[in-house]
Amino acid sequence: MALVDLSALTKVSTGEDRILPQPAAPIFKIALVQISVPAQTNGGSDKLTNGNRYDSIPLANGIIASGCSCQLVNYLPEEHDKFFEVLANFDGALVRCNPGHINAAGGDQKKFDDAIMEFGAKKPVWPRPDVMLKMGAKDALCWIKDMDFGLPDTLGYYEPEEMAAGFRKTIAFQPRVVKQNRGSVGEGIWIVKLKEGNYCSSYGERECDDSEMLILMEATDNHIEEHTVAEFVEFCCNGRTEKSGEWKSIGTGSYYKGGRAAGGQMVDQRYLPRISEGEARFLMVGTELYRVEHYHFPNGVGGDTITTLYEPDEPKYQANRKQLETQIPDMMAALGLDMGALPLIWAADFIPIDDHKAPFIIGEFNCSCLGIAGFLESRGKDYGVVKDADWEFGMKMCNLIGVKALEACQAWKY
């Protein structure tokens, strides 16, 4: 049989509109893994009315066009064991489950991750859970700090005591961006400056004392607060207490809660004033730059965004492109990952910098279920609303993803 038998699993979607015919003799058999949240309309805000994720069919079509088969497989927590018995018959898996959806569907994310890691030890998975953890965590910036597109004065704080000691030195030297590892849309990401502006001339020359006043701006809504060094450290470590004073933030602080295993950590990085020019997202397909998406924030990070798209051969990004593409193996090694773990779809966000060995430094990685542009209008609807030009625009990327999936399978030592 050319395709994997899915009859043992419950079919959740009600159709596969616009999917291409599967090859009669596929080179490899790929599963595209989805999850539906029963309590949400259509199974989630990322779904079509037929229950499939909005970009699943285009991605499957890109893989099919490469000569591989690609079947859409829904993970149901109550069918966990059967699901992984069926998955074992595939040669690889592209996981397209939005963060939080497995738990929202009544499942256990760790149970799923452990099982997909076991599968991933034998066959390619894009992306593996350990890759999402290492690339998605803010402290990825610490591991690449000595690379051309890193900053050597990036510090990771894994215990409150480390922040109490390290932050007093870094903020005495220059303005900082101090980020919690968790949260979203800018919560717990603070731009920190000394109110007096009395920075020392070299790192480690002095430490701030507890009474020195800070000006803080949180990226979630760009509100401004003033607190002493002691109050800021207390808020980050222990949240709202008598020692931390009164806070306007919608967050609760206590960023180390649960310890390192639960993501309780912070990263302290140099503030780059040229963030006012925006940041450039390098959207990667495997080892190849696919597109640059430049985001400008006229009202500050966390506010409105003006997006400009550039082709990969845009002249002003060529030096940075070459640097990134040639250093991917070194980057993966710095993160403790092998090249076989490189996601099919991932992004690196670059911020411009002066007087550095590279024109840009990486501010963040992202490989967690990045969406495919071109099909966004179909969310909550069907493909009838997608214009032909948009479909063609999105399929160009999906076809490249299919080629990279084939190449990754061919390179895998089964």
C-alpha positions as CSV (number, residue, x, y, z in Angstrom):
1,M,0.0,0.0,0.0
2,A,1.4,3.4,-1.0
3,L,-0.1,5.3,1.9
4,V,-0.1,4.6,5.6
5,D,-3.4,3.1,6.9
6,L,-5.1,5.6,9.1
7,S,-8.3,3.7,9.7
8,A,-7.4,3.0,13.4
9,L,-7.6,6.7,14.2
10,T,-10.6,9.0,14.5
11,K,-10.9,11.3,11.5
12,V,-11.6,14.8,12.9
13,S,-11.6,17.0,9.8
14,T,-14.6,16.9,7.4
15,G,-12.7,17.2,4.2
16,E,-9.4,17.9,2.5
17,D,-10.3,20.6,0.0
18,R,-7.7,21.3,-2.7
19,I,-5.2,18.6,-1.6
20,L,-3.2,17.1,-4.5
21,P,-3.4,13.4,-5.4
22,Q,-0.8,11.4,-3.4
23,P,2.0,9.8,-5.5
24,A,1.5,6.1,-6.4
25,A,5.1,5.3,-5.2
26,P,6.1,7.9,-2.7
27,I,9.8,8.5,-2.1
28,F,9.1,9.0,1.6
29,K,5.9,9.0,3.6
30,I,5.4,12.1,5.7
31,A,2.8,12.7,8.4
32,L,1.5,16.3,9.0
33,V,0.3,16.2,12.6
34,Q,-2.6,18.5,13.7
35,I,-4.6,18.9,16.9
36,S,-8.2,20.0,17.3
37,V,-9.5,21.6,20.5
38,P,-13.1,20.5,20.9
39,A,-14.2,23.4,23.0
40,Q,-13.1,25.9,20.3
41,T,-15.0,26.8,17.1
42,N,-13.7,24.7,14.2
43,G,-11.2,23.2,16.7
44,G,-9.2,26.4,17.1
45,S,-8.7,29.9,15.7
46,D,-6.0,28.5,13.3
47,K,-8.5,26.2,11.6
48,L,-10.7,26.2,8.5
49,T,-14.4,25.4,8.8
50,N,-13.5,21.8,7.8
51,G,-11.3,21.4,10.9
52,N,-7.9,21.4,9.2
53,R,-5.3,24.0,10.2
54,Y,-5.4,26.8,7.6
55,D,-2.0,26.1,6.0
56,S,-2.0,22.2,6.3
57,I,-3.2,21.5,2.8
58,P,-0.8,23.9,1.1
59,L,2.1,22.4,3.2
60,A,1.0,18.8,2.3
61,N,0.8,19.9,-1.4
62,G,4.4,21.2,-1.2
63,I,5.6,17.8,0.1
64,I,3.5,15.9,-2.4
65,A,5.0,18.0,-5.2
66,S,8.4,16.8,-4.1
67,G,7.5,13.2,-4.8
68,C,6.7,12.2,-1.2
69,S,3.3,11.4,0.2
70,C,1.9,13.7,3.0
71,Q,-1.2,12.6,5.0
72,L,-3.0,14.8,7.5
73,V,-3.1,13.0,10.9
74,N,-5.0,14.3,13.9
75,Y,-3.6,13.7,17.4
76,L,-6.4,12.9,19.9
77,P,-5.1,12.6,23.5
78,E,-7.5,9.7,24.2
79,E,-5.9,7.8,21.2
80,H,-2.3,8.5,22.3
81,D,-1.0,5.0,22.1
82,K,-2.8,4.2,18.8
83,F,-1.6,7.4,17.3
84,F,2.0,6.6,17.9
85,E,1.6,3.1,16.7
86,V,0.3,4.5,13.4
87,L,2.9,7.3,13.3
88,A,5.7,4.6,13.4
89,N,4.7,3.6,9.8
90,F,5.7,7.1,8.5
91,D,9.3,8.2,7.5
92,G,9.0,11.6,9.1
93,A,6.6,14.0,10.8
94,L,5.8,17.7,10.4
95,V,4.2,18.8,13.6
96,R,1.7,21.7,13.3
97,C,0.2,21.9,16.7
98,N,-0.1,25.4,18.1
99,P,1.5,25.9,21.6
100,G,-1.0,25.2,24.3
101,H,-3.5,23.3,22.0
102,I,-2.6,19.8,23.3
103,N,-3.3,20.7,26.9
104,A,-6.4,22.7,25.8
105,A,-7.7,19.5,24.1
106,G,-7.3,17.6,27.4
107,G,-3.9,16.1,26.6
108,D,-0.5,16.2,28.3
109,Q,2.1,18.2,26.4
110,K,5.0,16.4,28.1
111,K,3.5,13.0,27.3
112,F,3.2,14.0,23.6
113,D,6.7,15.5,23.6
114,D,8.3,12.4,25.1
115,A,6.6,10.2,22.6
116,I,7.5,12.4,19.6
117,M,11.1,12.6,20.8
118,E,11.2,8.8,20.8
119,F,9.9,8.8,17.2
120,G,12.4,11.6,16.4
121,A,15.3,9.5,17.6
122,K,14.7,7.2,14.6
123,K,13.1,9.5,12.0
124,P,13.0,13.2,11.3
125,V,10.6,15.4,13.1
126,W,10.1,19.1,12.3
127,P,10.4,20.7,14.8
128,R,11.5,18.4,17.7
129,P,10.4,19.5,21.2
130,D,13.9,19.9,22.4
131,V,14.6,22.1,19.4
132,M,11.6,24.3,20.2
133,L,12.8,24.5,23.8
134,K,16.4,25.5,23.0
135,M,15.7,27.8,20.1
136,G,12.5,29.3,21.6
137,A,14.0,30.0,25.0
138,K,15.4,33.5,25.6
139,D,18.6,32.1,26.8
140,A,19.4,30.8,23.3
141,L,21.0,34.3,23.0
142,C,23.4,33.3,25.8
143,W,24.6,30.2,23.9
144,I,25.3,32.2,20.6
145,K,26.8,35.3,22.3
146,D,30.3,34.6,21.0
147,M,29.2,34.2,17.4
148,D,29.3,37.1,14.9
149,F,25.6,37.9,15.3
150,G,25.7,37.5,19.1
151,L,26.5,40.0,21.9
152,P,29.3,38.8,24.3
153,D,27.9,40.7,27.2
154,T,24.6,38.7,27.2
155,L,24.0,37.1,30.6
156,G,21.6,34.4,31.6
157,Y,20.2,34.3,35.1
158,Y,18.9,30.9,36.3
159,E,18.6,31.7,40.0
160,P,17.4,34.9,41.7
161,E,20.9,35.2,43.3
162,E,22.5,35.4,39.9
163,M,20.4,38.3,38.9
164,A,21.0,40.1,42.2
165,A,24.7,39.9,41.5
166,G,24.9,40.3,37.7
167,F,22.3,43.0,37.1
168,R,23.9,45.5,39.4
169,K,27.1,45.4,37.2
170,T,25.4,45.4,33.8
171,I,23.0,48.3,34.4
172,A,25.9,50.3,35.9
173,F,27.6,50.0,32.5
174,Q,24.9,50.7,29.9
175,P,21.1,50.5,29.3
176,R,19.8,46.9,29.2
177,V,16.9,44.8,28.0
178,V,16.0,42.3,30.7
179,K,13.7,39.5,29.5
180,Q,11.8,36.8,31.3
181,N,11.9,33.5,29.5
182,R,8.1,33.0,29.6
183,G,5.2,35.3,28.8
184,S,4.1,36.7,25.4
185,V,3.5,40.0,23.6
186,G,6.2,41.7,25.5
187,E,5.1,40.9,29.1
188,G,8.2,40.8,31.3
189,I,10.5,42.3,28.7
190,W,11.9,45.5,30.3
191,I,14.0,48.3,28.8
192,V,16.0,49.5,31.7
193,K,18.0,52.7,32.1
194,L,19.7,54.6,34.9
195,K,17.7,57.7,35.7
196,E,20.9,59.7,36.4
197,G,22.6,58.3,33.3
198,N,25.8,57.9,35.3
199,Y,27.1,54.9,33.4
200,C,30.7,53.7,34.0
201,S,33.2,53.6,31.1
202,S,33.9,49.9,31.2
203,Y,32.0,46.8,32.3
204,G,32.6,45.8,35.9
205,E,34.1,49.1,36.8
206,R,31.4,49.6,39.4
207,E,28.1,48.2,40.6
208,C,24.9,50.1,41.2
209,D,23.7,50.2,44.8
210,D,20.1,49.3,45.8
211,S,18.9,52.9,46.1
212,E,19.8,54.0,42.5
213,M,16.7,54.9,40.5
214,L,15.8,53.1,37.3
215,I,13.5,54.1,34.4
216,L,11.7,51.0,33.1
217,M,9.6,50.5,30.0
218,E,7.7,47.2,29.5
219,A,7.4,46.1,25.9
220,T,3.9,44.7,26.3
221,D,2.3,48.2,26.3
222,N,5.3,50.6,26.5
223,H,4.3,52.1,29.9
224,I,6.9,53.7,32.0
225,E,7.7,53.1,35.7
226,E,10.4,54.3,38.0
227,H,11.8,52.0,40.7
228,T,15.0,51.5,42.6
229,V,17.4,48.8,41.7
230,A,16.4,46.9,44.8
231,E,12.6,47.1,43.9
232,F,13.2,45.9,40.3
233,V,15.3,42.9,41.4
234,E,12.7,42.1,44.1
235,F,9.8,42.3,41.6
236,C,11.6,40.0,39.1
237,C,12.6,37.5,41.7
238,N,9.6,37.5,44.1
239,G,6.8,39.5,42.5
240,R,4.6,42.1,44.2
241,T,5.8,42.3,47.8
242,E,6.3,45.1,50.3
243,K,10.0,45.3,49.2
244,S,9.1,45.7,45.5
245,G,6.8,48.7,45.9
246,E,3.7,49.6,43.7
247,W,3.8,48.5,40.1
248,K,1.6,49.5,37.1
249,S,2.5,46.4,35.1
250,I,-0.3,44.0,34.2
251,G,2.2,41.3,35.0
252,T,3.0,39.8,38.4
253,G,6.8,39.5,38.2
254,S,8.2,36.5,40.0
255,Y,9.9,35.4,36.8
256,Y,11.9,32.6,38.4
257,K,8.8,30.8,39.8
258,G,9.0,27.0,39.2
259,G,12.7,27.0,38.7
260,R,14.7,26.4,35.6
261,A,12.9,23.2,34.7
262,A,9.6,25.3,34.4
263,G,11.3,28.0,32.4
264,G,12.0,30.3,35.4
265,Q,14.9,32.3,34.1
266,M,15.8,35.7,32.7
267,V,18.2,37.1,30.0
268,D,20.1,40.4,30.4
269,Q,21.2,41.9,27.1
270,R,22.6,45.2,25.9
271,Y,19.9,47.7,24.8
272,L,20.3,48.5,21.1
273,P,18.9,52.0,20.3
274,R,18.6,51.2,16.6
275,I,15.6,49.0,17.4
276,S,13.8,52.3,16.7
277,E,14.6,51.4,13.0
278,G,12.7,48.1,13.4
279,E,13.9,44.5,13.2
280,A,14.4,42.2,10.2
281,R,12.9,38.7,10.5
282,F,14.9,36.3,8.4
283,L,12.3,33.6,7.5
284,M,14.3,30.4,6.9
285,V,13.3,27.2,5.1
286,G,15.9,24.7,6.3
287,T,19.3,26.2,5.6
288,E,18.0,28.7,3.0
289,L,16.8,32.3,3.5
290,Y,13.3,32.5,2.0
291,R,12.2,36.0,2.8
292,V,13.0,39.0,5.0
293,E,10.1,40.6,6.8
294,H,11.0,44.0,8.2
295,Y,8.9,45.2,11.1
296,H,8.9,48.9,12.0
297,F,7.3,49.9,15.3
298,P,6.2,53.6,15.0
299,N,4.8,53.6,18.5
300,G,7.5,51.4,20.1
301,V,7.9,47.6,20.4
302,G,4.5,46.1,21.3
303,G,2.5,48.8,19.4
304,D,1.4,49.0,15.8
305,T,3.6,47.4,13.2
306,I,4.5,48.4,9.6
307,T,5.7,45.4,7.7
308,T,7.8,45.4,4.5
309,L,8.7,42.2,2.6
310,Y,12.0,41.7,0.9
311,E,13.2,39.0,-1.4
312,P,16.2,36.9,-0.2
313,D,18.5,38.7,-2.7
314,E,17.7,42.2,-1.3
315,P,21.2,43.9,-1.4
316,K,21.1,45.5,2.0
317,Y,20.8,42.1,3.7
318,Q,23.3,40.1,1.7
319,A,26.2,40.3,4.1
320,N,23.9,39.2,7.0
321,R,22.4,36.5,4.9
322,K,25.8,35.0,4.0
323,Q,26.8,35.2,7.6
324,L,23.7,33.4,8.9
325,E,23.5,30.7,6.2
326,T,27.2,29.8,6.5
327,Q,27.1,29.7,10.3
328,I,24.0,27.6,10.8
329,P,26.1,24.5,11.7
330,D,28.0,26.5,14.3
331,M,24.8,28.0,15.6
332,M,23.2,24.6,16.0
333,A,26.3,23.3,17.7
334,A,26.3,26.2,20.1
335,L,22.7,25.4,21.0
336,G,23.7,21.7,21.6
337,L,21.8,20.5,18.5
338,D,22.8,18.5,15.5
339,M,22.0,19.6,11.9
340,G,19.4,16.8,11.6
341,A,17.4,18.7,14.1
342,L,17.2,21.9,12.1
343,P,13.5,22.9,11.7
344,L,12.0,23.1,8.2
345,I,10.5,26.5,9.0
346,W,12.2,28.8,11.4
347,A,13.0,32.5,11.9
348,A,15.8,34.7,13.3
349,D,14.9,38.3,14.2
350,F,17.8,40.7,13.6
351,I,18.4,44.1,15.2
352,P,20.8,46.7,13.6
353,I,23.9,47.6,15.6
354,D,26.9,49.9,15.2
355,D,30.6,49.1,15.8
356,H,30.2,45.4,15.8
357,K,31.7,42.5,13.8
358,A,28.3,42.1,12.1
359,P,25.7,44.7,11.0
360,F,22.9,43.0,12.9
361,I,22.6,40.8,16.0
362,I,20.0,38.2,16.7
363,G,17.3,39.2,19.2
364,E,15.2,36.1,19.1
365,F,14.6,32.7,17.3
366,N,11.2,31.3,16.5
367,C,10.4,27.8,15.3
368,S,7.1,27.1,17.0
369,C,4.4,26.6,14.3
370,L,5.2,29.6,12.2
371,G,2.3,30.3,9.8
372,I,2.5,30.4,6.1
373,A,1.6,33.8,4.5
374,G,-0.9,33.7,1.7
375,F,-3.5,31.6,3.4
376,L,-4.2,33.7,6.5
377,E,-7.6,35.0,5.2
378,S,-9.0,31.5,5.2
379,R,-8.9,31.1,9.0
380,G,-12.4,30.4,10.3
381,K,-13.5,30.2,6.7
382,D,-12.5,28.0,3.7
383,Y,-10.1,28.4,0.7
384,G,-12.8,30.1,-1.4
385,V,-11.8,33.4,0.2
386,V,-8.1,33.0,-0.9
387,K,-7.2,35.0,-4.0
388,D,-5.3,33.2,-6.7
389,A,-2.3,35.5,-6.4
390,D,-2.2,34.8,-2.6
391,W,-2.5,31.1,-3.1
392,E,0.4,31.2,-5.6
393,F,2.4,33.4,-3.2
394,G,2.0,30.9,-0.3
395,M,2.6,27.8,-2.4
396,K,6.0,29.1,-3.5
397,M,7.1,28.7,0.0
398,C,5.3,25.4,0.6
399,N,7.0,23.9,-2.5
400,L,10.4,24.9,-1.2
401,I,9.5,23.3,2.2
402,G,8.6,20.2,0.3
403,V,12.0,20.1,-1.4
404,K,13.8,20.6,1.9
405,A,11.7,17.9,3.6
406,L,12.8,15.5,0.8
407,E,16.4,16.5,1.2
408,A,16.3,16.1,5.0
409,C,14.8,12.6,4.6
410,Q,17.4,11.6,2.0
411,A,20.2,12.8,4.4
412,W,18.7,10.9,7.3
413,K,20.4,7.6,8.4
414,Y,17.3,5.4,8.8
